[in-house]
Amino acid sequence: MSELKELITKAKQKDLKAMEELFNQFKPLLKSRSKKYSKWGQKYEDVFQQAALIFILAVYDYKEEKNIPFLDVYSRGCF
């Protein structure tokens, strides 16, 4: 099992350290996308907070057995 899938599995089981590690891995992506979308009149902090929430929901919604990459699950909900 890949490290990413392992972290997702642990995070789905309410492992806060795993969720924090996942979040920190994806934080640069969340920040860059939030900056891009905040240029359209939204506050950066609001966009980042929404992106973070959608990221957490995507972790809980991810189903490994469907063979859909995690970023695809996240992208559908966010960008």
N, C-alpha and C positions, 0 to 999 in steps of 0.2 A: 504494500500500500504506500502511495506517495506521502511525503511529509504533509502536503497541503490537505489531502483527504483525511489523514490521521488527525490533524488539527481540527478540521471541520467536524469529524466524528466526536472528538472530545468536547468541542464547544457545544455541540447539540446536546451533549449529556450534562450541560451546565458547568463545564470546567472553565472557570473565569480566566485562568492563566492562558488556556488555549485560545479563548476568544480574544484576549488582549494581544497575544502574539499574532493571530490572524489579522486583527485590526491594524497592528503596527506594520505588518507586511504590505497591506493594501493602502495605508494612509497616504503615501505619495500620490497614488492614483486618485484617491478621493480628493486630495487637495488640488491637484492640477485640474481635474474636471470641475470642481467647485469654482475655481477661479474663472474657468472658461464660461460657465453658466452664470456667474455673478455679474458678468459684464452686461447682461440683459436687464439690468435694473433691480436685481435681487441682491440682498446683502450677502456677502461671502459667508459670514457665520451661519446664516439661515440655510443657505444652500449646502454647506458642509454638514450641518447637523442633520438635514434631511438625507443626504447621501450616506451618512454614518448609520442612520436608522434603517435605511433600505439595505445596507450591507449586512447588518445584523439579522434582519428578516430573511435575506437571501441565504445566510448560513443555515438558519433553521429550516428553510424550505428546500435546501439542496438534497437531491436524492441521487446518490452515487449510482444506483442500479439503472438509472435511465441513460447513463453514459453521455450526459450533457456536461461540458466543461463548466466549472463553477463561475468563471467570468461571464459566460453566456447567461446564466441564471441571474447574476447580479445586474448585468447590463439591461436585461429586459425590464427590471424594476426601476432602474435609475436613469439611464441615459438614452 
